[in-house]
Amino acid sequence: MRHGYILGILKGMGYIPHNSPEDPFIDHIKHNTAVQLKFGRHRNSERKKMQNQEKCGASCEFDDWSNFEDEDIMQQQSDIKAEEAQKVPFVADKEPLSALASEYQSGSPILLEKIKVLGEQYAAIRRTRGDGNCFFRSFMFSYLEHILASQDQAEVDRIKAKVEECRRTLQSLGHADFTFEDFFALFLEQLDNVLQGNESSISHGELVVRSRDQSVSDYVVMFFRFVTSGEIRKRSEFFEPFILGLTNATVEQFCKSSVEPMGEESDHVHITALSDALGVPIRVVYLDRSSCDSGGASVNHHDFIPTPGDCPNATSGSTETTIPFITLLYRPGHYDILYPK
Protein backbone atom coordinates (compact mmCIF):
# COMPACT_ATOMS: atom_id res chain seq x y z
CA MET A 1 0.00 0.00 0.00
CA ARG A 2 1.34 3.43 -0.94
CA HIS A 3 2.42 5.80 1.82
CA GLY A 4 0.34 8.61 0.29
CA TYR A 5 -2.83 6.56 0.71
CA ILE A 6 -2.08 5.77 4.36
CA LEU A 7 -1.14 9.36 5.12
CA GLY A 8 -4.20 10.73 3.37
CA ILE A 9 -6.52 8.46 5.33
CA LEU A 10 -4.80 9.33 8.63
CA LYS A 11 -5.05 13.02 7.85
CA GLY A 12 -8.70 12.62 6.94
CA MET A 13 -9.34 10.89 10.27
CA GLY A 14 -7.45 13.61 12.13
CA TYR A 15 -4.60 11.44 13.41
CA ILE A 16 -1.98 13.52 11.56
CA PRO A 17 -2.22 17.33 11.22
CA HIS A 18 -2.56 18.74 7.68
CA ASN A 19 0.63 20.80 8.11
CA SER A 20 2.74 17.87 9.28
CA PRO A 21 6.39 17.61 8.09
CA GLU A 22 7.62 15.25 5.39
CA ASP A 23 8.14 12.32 7.74
CA PRO A 24 5.09 12.16 10.01
CA PHE A 25 5.75 8.53 10.88
CA ILE A 26 8.67 9.74 13.02
CA ASP A 27 7.58 13.20 14.13
CA HIS A 28 4.02 12.16 14.92
CA ILE A 29 4.51 8.73 16.45
CA LYS A 30 2.53 10.00 19.43
CA HIS A 31 -0.61 9.71 17.30
CA ASN A 32 -0.31 5.95 17.65
CA THR A 33 -1.83 6.53 21.05
CA ALA A 34 -5.01 7.79 19.38
CA VAL A 35 -5.16 4.65 17.26
CA GLN A 36 -4.65 2.51 20.35
CA LEU A 37 -7.49 4.33 22.10
CA LYS A 38 -9.76 3.75 19.12
CA PHE A 39 -9.21 0.00 19.19
CA GLY A 40 -9.42 0.10 22.97
CA ARG A 41 -12.96 1.45 22.71
CA HIS A 42 -13.83 -1.42 20.37
CA ARG A 43 -12.47 -3.96 22.86
CA ASN A 44 -14.46 -2.32 25.65
CA SER A 45 -17.61 -2.57 23.54
CA GLU A 46 -17.00 -6.28 22.95
CA ARG A 47 -16.38 -6.78 26.68
CA LYS A 48 -19.71 -5.11 27.49
CA LYS A 49 -21.49 -7.40 25.05
CA MET A 50 -20.07 -10.44 26.80
CA GLN A 51 -21.07 -9.03 30.19
CA ASN A 52 -24.61 -8.46 28.95
CA GLN A 53 -24.79 -12.02 27.68
CA GLU A 54 -23.64 -13.31 31.06
CA LYS A 55 -26.33 -11.23 32.78
CA CYS A 56 -29.01 -12.69 30.52
CA GLY A 57 -28.02 -16.30 30.95
CA ALA A 58 -28.72 -19.08 28.47
CA SER A 59 -32.45 -18.32 28.32
CA CYS A 60 -32.03 -14.65 27.37
CA GLU A 61 -33.85 -13.77 24.14
CA PHE A 62 -31.98 -11.52 21.71
CA ASP A 63 -34.97 -9.25 21.24
CA ASP A 64 -35.03 -8.33 24.94
CA TRP A 65 -33.31 -5.01 24.22
CA SER A 66 -33.57 -3.89 27.86
CA ASN A 67 -30.54 -6.08 28.56
CA PHE A 68 -28.38 -4.08 26.15
CA GLU A 69 -26.92 -0.61 26.41
CA ASP A 70 -27.56 2.01 23.70
CA GLU A 71 -23.98 1.69 22.50
CA ASP A 72 -24.43 -2.06 22.00
CA ILE A 73 -27.65 -1.62 20.04
CA MET A 74 -26.09 1.01 17.77
CA GLN A 75 -23.07 -1.23 17.18
CA GLN A 76 -25.36 -4.15 16.31
CA GLN A 77 -27.27 -2.02 13.81
CA SER A 78 -24.01 -0.79 12.31
CA ASP A 79 -22.73 -4.36 11.96
CA ILE A 80 -25.93 -5.45 10.21
CA LYS A 81 -25.73 -2.50 7.81
CA ALA A 82 -22.08 -3.26 7.01
CA GLU A 83 -22.87 -6.93 6.43
CA GLU A 84 -25.70 -6.07 4.04
CA ALA A 85 -23.48 -3.59 2.17
CA GLN A 86 -20.90 -6.30 1.53
CA LYS A 87 -23.47 -8.21 -0.54
CA VAL A 88 -23.41 -5.48 -3.21
CA PRO A 89 -20.22 -4.76 -5.20
CA PHE A 90 -18.86 -1.23 -5.18
CA VAL A 91 -20.51 -0.83 -8.60
CA ALA A 92 -23.10 -3.41 -9.67
CA ASP A 93 -24.26 -4.45 -13.14
CA LYS A 94 -26.78 -2.32 -15.00
CA GLU A 95 -30.37 -3.47 -14.42
CA PRO A 96 -33.68 -2.52 -16.05
CA LEU A 97 -35.70 -0.08 -14.00
CA SER A 98 -38.26 -2.84 -13.46
CA ALA A 99 -35.79 -4.34 -10.97
CA LEU A 100 -36.35 -1.29 -8.79
CA ALA A 101 -40.11 -1.79 -8.96
CA SER A 102 -39.82 -5.43 -7.88
CA GLU A 103 -37.84 -4.28 -4.84
CA TYR A 104 -40.88 -2.33 -3.61
CA GLN A 105 -43.57 -4.73 -4.84
CA SER A 106 -45.03 -5.24 -1.37
CA GLY A 107 -44.07 -1.80 -0.12
CA SER A 108 -45.38 1.75 -0.36
CA PRO A 109 -47.95 2.37 -3.16
CA ILE A 110 -46.59 5.92 -3.48
CA LEU A 111 -43.11 4.60 -4.25
CA LEU A 112 -44.46 2.16 -6.84
CA GLU A 113 -46.33 4.98 -8.57
CA LYS A 114 -43.21 7.14 -8.55
CA ILE A 115 -41.15 4.31 -10.05
CA LYS A 116 -43.70 4.12 -12.88
CA VAL A 117 -43.18 7.83 -13.47
CA LEU A 118 -39.41 7.28 -13.43
CA GLY A 119 -39.85 4.60 -16.09
CA GLU A 120 -41.16 7.22 -18.51
CA GLN A 121 -37.77 8.93 -18.61
CA TYR A 122 -35.24 6.38 -17.40
CA ALA A 123 -34.44 2.91 -18.71
CA ALA A 124 -31.99 1.41 -16.25
CA ILE A 125 -30.32 1.64 -12.86
CA ARG A 126 -26.84 0.70 -11.66
CA ARG A 127 -26.61 0.14 -7.93
CA THR A 128 -23.63 1.03 -5.76
CA ARG A 129 -22.60 -0.30 -2.37
CA GLY A 130 -24.25 1.46 0.55
CA ASP A 131 -21.07 1.99 2.55
CA GLY A 132 -21.20 5.76 2.94
CA ASN A 133 -19.16 6.30 -0.24
CA CYS A 134 -22.03 5.65 -2.68
CA PHE A 135 -22.27 9.23 -3.97
CA PHE A 136 -18.59 9.41 -4.86
CA ARG A 137 -18.53 5.91 -6.39
CA SER A 138 -21.65 6.70 -8.43
CA PHE A 139 -20.11 9.94 -9.67
CA MET A 140 -16.80 8.22 -10.44
CA PHE A 141 -18.29 5.46 -12.56
CA SER A 142 -20.87 7.64 -14.29
CA TYR A 143 -18.28 10.24 -15.29
CA LEU A 144 -15.70 7.75 -16.56
CA GLU A 145 -18.42 5.79 -18.37
CA HIS A 146 -19.50 9.00 -20.10
CA ILE A 147 -15.96 9.74 -21.27
CA LEU A 148 -15.55 6.14 -22.47
CA ALA A 149 -18.74 6.40 -24.54
CA SER A 150 -18.26 9.94 -25.86
CA GLN A 151 -14.45 9.97 -26.31
CA ASP A 152 -14.70 13.69 -25.62
CA GLN A 153 -11.08 14.85 -25.67
CA ALA A 154 -12.09 18.47 -25.07
CA GLU A 155 -13.87 17.48 -21.85
CA VAL A 156 -10.86 15.46 -20.71
CA ASP A 157 -8.58 18.44 -21.31
CA ARG A 158 -11.02 20.71 -19.47
CA ILE A 159 -11.31 18.53 -16.37
CA LYS A 160 -7.54 17.98 -16.24
CA ALA A 161 -7.17 21.75 -15.99
CA LYS A 162 -9.74 21.77 -13.17
CA VAL A 163 -7.84 18.99 -11.38
CA GLU A 164 -4.72 21.16 -11.48
CA GLU A 165 -6.72 24.01 -9.94
CA CYS A 166 -7.86 21.66 -7.18
CA ARG A 167 -4.26 20.62 -6.58
CA ARG A 168 -3.22 24.26 -6.14
CA THR A 169 -6.19 24.84 -3.82
CA LEU A 170 -5.08 22.03 -1.50
CA GLN A 171 -1.50 23.32 -1.53
CA SER A 172 -2.68 26.83 -0.63
CA LEU A 173 -4.69 25.35 2.27
CA GLY A 174 -1.57 23.77 3.75
CA HIS A 175 -1.78 20.20 2.44
CA ALA A 176 1.59 18.66 1.61
CA ASP A 177 1.67 17.08 -1.85
CA PHE A 178 2.38 13.59 -0.52
CA THR A 179 -0.96 13.52 1.32
CA PHE A 180 -3.04 13.63 -1.87
CA GLU A 181 -0.73 13.10 -4.86
CA ASP A 182 -1.39 9.36 -5.25
CA PHE A 183 -5.15 9.92 -5.29
CA PHE A 184 -4.87 12.59 -7.98
CA ALA A 185 -2.49 10.48 -10.06
CA LEU A 186 -4.79 7.46 -10.02
CA PHE A 187 -7.84 9.45 -11.12
CA LEU A 188 -5.89 10.99 -14.01
CA GLU A 189 -4.67 7.50 -14.93
CA GLN A 190 -8.26 6.20 -15.11
CA LEU A 191 -9.20 9.23 -17.19
CA ASP A 192 -6.47 8.49 -19.74
CA ASN A 193 -7.36 4.80 -19.80
CA VAL A 194 -10.96 5.34 -20.91
CA LEU A 195 -9.71 7.25 -23.95
CA GLN A 196 -9.20 4.81 -26.80
CA GLY A 197 -6.22 4.57 -29.12
CA ASN A 198 -3.33 3.94 -26.73
CA GLU A 199 -1.77 0.87 -25.14
CA SER A 200 -3.41 1.48 -21.76
CA SER A 201 -6.94 1.91 -23.15
CA ILE A 202 -9.62 -0.16 -21.44
CA SER A 203 -13.03 -1.49 -22.46
CA HIS A 204 -16.32 -0.92 -20.67
CA GLY A 205 -16.03 -4.33 -19.05
CA GLU A 206 -12.58 -3.47 -17.75
CA LEU A 207 -13.92 -0.19 -16.36
CA VAL A 208 -16.49 -2.16 -14.37
CA VAL A 209 -13.79 -4.52 -13.07
CA ARG A 210 -11.56 -1.62 -12.02
CA SER A 211 -14.44 0.14 -10.32
CA ARG A 212 -14.94 -2.99 -8.21
CA ASP A 213 -11.26 -3.17 -7.29
CA GLN A 214 -10.95 -1.66 -3.83
CA SER A 215 -7.40 -0.42 -4.38
CA VAL A 216 -8.62 1.60 -7.39
CA SER A 217 -12.10 2.56 -6.25
CA ASP A 218 -11.06 3.77 -2.80
CA TYR A 219 -8.21 5.85 -4.24
CA VAL A 220 -10.59 7.65 -6.60
CA VAL A 221 -13.12 8.16 -3.80
CA MET A 222 -10.37 9.75 -1.71
CA PHE A 223 -9.46 11.97 -4.68
CA PHE A 224 -13.05 13.24 -4.78
CA ARG A 225 -13.14 13.68 -1.01
CA PHE A 226 -9.99 15.83 -1.04
CA VAL A 227 -11.34 17.88 -3.96
CA THR A 228 -14.65 18.37 -2.15
CA SER A 229 -12.97 19.34 1.11
CA GLY A 230 -10.67 21.78 -0.65
CA GLU A 231 -13.58 23.51 -2.39
CA ILE A 232 -15.57 23.84 0.84
CA ARG A 233 -12.62 25.25 2.77
CA LYS A 234 -11.64 27.60 -0.06
CA ARG A 235 -15.18 29.03 -0.15
CA SER A 236 -15.88 28.70 3.56
CA GLU A 237 -18.01 31.87 3.73
CA PHE A 238 -20.35 30.48 1.07
CA PHE A 239 -20.67 27.00 2.58
CA GLU A 240 -20.73 27.96 6.27
CA PRO A 241 -24.50 28.76 6.46
CA PHE A 242 -25.35 25.40 4.86
CA ILE A 243 -23.04 23.54 7.21
CA LEU A 244 -24.56 25.29 10.23
CA GLY A 245 -27.92 23.98 9.06
CA LEU A 246 -26.59 20.43 9.40
CA THR A 247 -24.29 20.57 12.41
CA ASN A 248 -22.72 22.86 14.99
CA ALA A 249 -19.26 22.13 13.59
CA THR A 250 -17.06 24.77 11.99
CA VAL A 251 -16.18 24.47 8.31
CA GLU A 252 -12.79 23.02 9.22
CA GLN A 253 -14.32 20.51 11.65
CA PHE A 254 -17.00 19.54 9.13
CA CYS A 255 -14.41 18.79 6.45
CA LYS A 256 -12.28 16.73 8.83
CA SER A 257 -15.19 14.74 10.26
CA SER A 258 -17.78 14.55 7.47
CA VAL A 259 -15.98 15.01 4.15
CA GLU A 260 -12.45 13.63 4.16
CA PRO A 261 -12.92 10.32 6.06
CA MET A 262 -13.99 7.25 4.08
CA GLY A 263 -17.50 6.02 4.81
CA GLU A 264 -19.01 9.43 5.63
CA GLU A 265 -22.28 9.98 3.77
CA SER A 266 -22.78 12.88 1.36
CA ASP A 267 -25.50 15.51 1.11
CA HIS A 268 -26.16 18.68 -0.90
CA VAL A 269 -23.05 20.39 0.52
CA HIS A 270 -20.76 17.65 -0.80
CA ILE A 271 -22.51 17.52 -4.18
CA THR A 272 -22.42 21.28 -4.66
CA ALA A 273 -18.73 21.47 -3.75
CA LEU A 274 -17.66 18.61 -6.04
CA SER A 275 -19.76 19.88 -8.94
CA ASP A 276 -18.32 23.38 -8.59
CA ALA A 277 -14.73 22.23 -8.08
CA LEU A 278 -14.66 20.03 -11.21
CA GLY A 279 -17.17 22.00 -13.25
CA VAL A 280 -19.37 18.94 -13.80
CA PRO A 281 -23.17 19.33 -13.63
CA ILE A 282 -25.03 16.62 -11.70
CA ARG A 283 -28.73 15.76 -11.68
CA VAL A 284 -30.11 14.11 -8.54
CA VAL A 285 -33.54 12.47 -8.81
CA TYR A 286 -35.32 12.00 -5.48
CA LEU A 287 -37.34 8.87 -4.75
CA ASP A 288 -39.19 9.18 -1.45
CA ARG A 289 -42.65 8.76 0.07
CA SER A 290 -43.64 12.42 -0.14
CA SER A 291 -46.95 12.99 -1.92
CA CYS A 292 -47.80 15.59 -4.54
CA ASP A 293 -50.26 18.43 -3.80
CA SER A 294 -52.21 17.60 -6.95
CA GLY A 295 -52.73 14.05 -5.71
CA GLY A 296 -50.82 12.38 -8.53
CA ALA A 297 -47.37 10.86 -8.27
CA SER A 298 -44.44 12.99 -9.37
CA VAL A 299 -40.69 12.67 -9.05
CA ASN A 300 -38.61 15.71 -8.18
CA HIS A 301 -35.05 16.34 -9.24
CA HIS A 302 -32.43 18.98 -8.63
CA ASP A 303 -29.66 19.98 -11.02
CA PHE A 304 -26.37 21.02 -9.44
CA ILE A 305 -24.95 23.38 -12.04
CA PRO A 306 -21.50 24.97 -11.65
CA THR A 307 -20.52 28.35 -13.06
CA PRO A 308 -21.51 28.45 -16.77
CA GLY A 309 -17.94 28.97 -17.93
CA ASP A 310 -16.88 25.77 -16.17
CA CYS A 311 -19.57 23.49 -17.66
CA PRO A 312 -18.67 21.06 -20.45
CA ASN A 313 -19.83 22.46 -23.80
CA ALA A 314 -20.97 19.02 -24.88
CA THR A 315 -23.83 19.07 -22.36
CA SER A 316 -25.20 22.53 -23.08
CA GLY A 317 -28.74 22.54 -24.43
CA SER A 318 -28.41 26.28 -25.07
CA THR A 319 -26.39 29.22 -23.86
CA GLU A 320 -28.65 29.39 -20.79
CA THR A 321 -29.54 25.75 -20.11
CA THR A 322 -27.14 22.99 -19.16
CA ILE A 323 -28.27 19.37 -19.19
CA PRO A 324 -26.24 17.18 -16.80
CA PHE A 325 -24.89 13.97 -18.27
CA ILE A 326 -24.58 12.45 -14.78
CA THR A 327 -27.90 11.41 -13.24
CA LEU A 328 -28.07 9.88 -9.78
CA LEU A 329 -31.05 8.39 -7.98
CA TYR A 330 -31.30 9.37 -4.33
CA ARG A 331 -33.21 7.29 -1.84
CA PRO A 332 -32.86 8.33 1.82
CA GLY A 333 -29.21 7.75 2.69
CA HIS A 334 -28.16 6.24 -0.64
CA TYR A 335 -27.21 7.10 -4.25
CA ASP A 336 -27.36 4.90 -7.37
CA ILE A 337 -26.83 5.67 -11.07
CA LEU A 338 -29.78 6.29 -13.41
CA TYR A 339 -29.70 5.89 -17.21
CA PRO A 340 -32.04 8.07 -19.32
CA LYS A 341 -33.92 6.52 -22.22
N, C-alpha and C positions, 0 to 999 in steps of 0.2 A: 504494500500500500504506500502511495506517495506521501511524503512529509507534508506537502501543501494541503492535501485532503485532511489529514489528521489535525493540522494546525487550524485550518478553516473551521472544522467542526468544533474544536476546543474554543476557538474565539467566539463562534456563534453561541456556544453554551455558557460563555462568560468565564471559563476557567483560565484563559490567557487574555490579558488586556490587548486592545487593538493597536496600541503604540509600543508593543513589546519589541525588544531588540532581535537581532538576526538569529540568535540561538536560544529560544525560550525554553528548550528542554533543560538547559543548565541554569539560566537565570531565574526561571520560574518553577523550579522543582517543588517549591512550597505548595503549588496548586495541586500536587498529588494528594494533599490532605483533603481538598474538596472532593476529589474523586472517591477517596476512601470513605468520606462521610456519606456520599451518595449511596454507595453499595452497603454501607452500614445501616442506612435507613431501610434498604430492601431486606436485609437480614432480620432487622427488628420486626418488620411487617410479617415475615414468614414465621418468626418466633411467636408473634401474637396469634397467628392462625392456628398454630399447634396448640397453644394454650387454650384457645376457644374450643378446639376439638376435644381437648381433655375435659373441659368443663361440661361439655354436652354429654360425653359418654357415648357408648356404642349405639344407643337408641336415639341419638339426636338427629332430627330431620334437617336436611340442608335448607329447607325453606323457612325454618324458624329463625328469621333474621334478627330477632332480639338478642341472640347469642353472639352476634358479630358487631364489631365496632364500625363506624362510618368509613374509616380508612380501609377496612377489610372489604366492605361491600364495593367501594369505588374501585379497588384493585381488582376484584373479581370481574366487575363489569368491563374494566379496561382489558383484562386478559381475554375475555370472551370476544370483545371487539377485534383485538389483535389476531386472534385465532381465525375469526371469520375473514379478516382482510387477507390472510395468507392464502385463502382458497382462490383468490382472483390474482392473475398476474399483474405486474405493474401496468401493462397495457394489454387489453384482451383483444380477441378477434372482433371484426366488425359483424354486427348482427342486424337483422331487419328490425324496424321499430316495433313490429308485432311482438318481439321478445319482451319489450318493456311492458306491453299491455298484459301479457300472460303473467308477469310478475305481480300485477295488481288485480288479477282476475277475481279474487274473493275479497278485495279491499274496498277502498273508498270509491263510490260511484262518481264523485267529482273528478278524481284522478283519472278514471277510465275515460270520462268524457273529454278531459283535457288531452289525454294521449291521442284520442281520435282527431282532435284539432291539430295536434302536432303532426300527425300523419299526413295532413294536407300539404305540409311544406317540407317535411323531412322524411328521408327514406331509411336511414340507418343510424345506429348508435354504436359507439365503441366504449366499453366500460374501462375504468381505471381502478386501481386498488385504493380502497378507502383507508389509507394509512396517514392521513393528514397532509400528504404531498400531492393529492389528486389534481388540484388546480394546475400546479407547475408541470406535472407529468402530462396532463391533457394538453396544455399549451405547447409543451416541447414536441410531442408527437404530431399534433395538428399542424404546427408551423413547418416542421421538417417534411411532413407528408405533402404539404402544399408546394414547397420548393421542389421536391422530387417530381411532382406531377407537372408543374408549370415550367420548370427549368428557367426561372426568371433571374437571369444574371444581374440585372439592374437592381432587383430587390436584395440579392445577396450582397452586392457592393454597398447598398444603402445601409443594411443592418450591420455590416462589418464596421462601417464608420460610426454607427451608434454604439457598438460594443467598445470601440476605442474611447468614445466620450465617457462611457460608464467606467472604464478603467481609470481614466483621469479623475473622475469624480471620487472614486474610492481612495485614490492616492491623496487627493486634496483633503479627504476626511481623516487621514492618518493611518490608513491601512497599508501595511507593508506588502509589496508585490507577492511575496511567497505565500501569503495567506489566501490569495484568490487566483493566482496565475494558472494553476493546473485546471481549475474549473473553466476559466475562460478559454484556455487552449483546447480543451476537449469539446466544448460547444462549437468552436470554429472548425475543428476537425470534422465533426458531424455535418456541419453546414457544407463543407467542401465535398464530403463524401456523397451527398445526395445529388450533387451536380454530376451529370454524366459526361463521359468522354475522357476520363483519366483512369489511371491504374487503380486508384482507391475508390472508384465509384461503386455504389451499392444499389441493390434492387429494393423494391418495396418490402419483399419478404425479409431481406437482411435488415432493413430499418426496424421492422417489428421485433426481430431477434435482439438487436442491439438495445432497443427500448425496454426489453425485458431483462437485460443484463444489469444487475445491480451496480456493478463497478462503473458502467456507463451512465445509466439512468440517474443514479444518486449524484454523480458529478455534475450533470447538466442541471438537476434540480438545485444544487448548491450554487451554480452559476446564476440561475434566476433569482435565488434568494439574496445573493450579494447585490445583484443589480437592483432589486426591489428595495432593499435596505438603503442602498446608496441614494436612490432617488428620493425616498422619504426623508432622509436626513438632510439632503441637499436643499429640499424645499420644505423644511420643517414648519415654517409659518403657515404654509398652505395646508399641510396634512394635520397639524396639531388639533384643530377643532374636531376633525373626524375621529382622531384617536381618542380625544377626551370623551367622545360619545360612546366609546367602546370600553374604556378602562381609565383608571386614574393614573396610569403610567405616563411618564414623559415620553417624548419622541424617541430619545436615546434608549430608554428602558423598553419601550414597545418593540423597537427593532431588535434588541438583544434577546428579548424573551418570546416574541411572537412572529418574527420575520426570519431571522437568520437560522434558528435551530431547525433541524430536520423534524418532520412530524407535526409541525404547528400548522393548523388549518388557516386557510386564506379567506378574506372577505373583500368588500369593495375597495378598501384601502390598498391592499396588495395588488388587486387587479388594475386599479387606476395607476399605481406607481409603475408597474411593469409595462403596461401599455404605453405610458408616457415616455419611459426611459428608452424603450426600443422602437417607439414609433409604430407600433403594431396595433391596429384596431381589433377589438374583441367583442363579440356578441355573446351575452349570457341569457339563456332562455330559462325562465323560472317555472318549475313544476311543483306546485304545492296545493293545499286543500282550500285555499281562499276562493270564495265564490264571486261571481261577477254581479254588479248592480242590476244589470238587465235581466238576470236570471239564467242566461245561457253561459256555457263554458267558454272561457277564453284563456289564452296563454300569453303572459306578459314577457317582454324581453327588454334588456337594456344594452345599448351599444356604448362601449368605452372607447371614445375616439380621441386620440392624441392631437396635438397641434397640427393643423392642416398641412403645413410644410414638411412635417415628419412622416405623413402617411404614405404608404406605397402607392404609386400612381396606378398600378395595375388593378387596384380595388376601388378606384373612384368612379362612382356612377355619374357624377357631374363635378363641377368646380365647387359645389356646396355640399354634396352628399357623398359620404364614404360608406361603402358596404364592406363590413368585416368579412374576411375569408376564414376566420377562426370562429366557430360557433360551439359553445359549451352548454351543456344541460346542467342546471343546478337543481338538485333536490336537497332539502335541509341537511347541511353538513357535508355535501359531496358534489363533485363535478365529474361529468363524463363528456365525451365528444359526440356532437351531432353532425350528421351529413345531410345537407339540403338535397332536394330532388333535382 
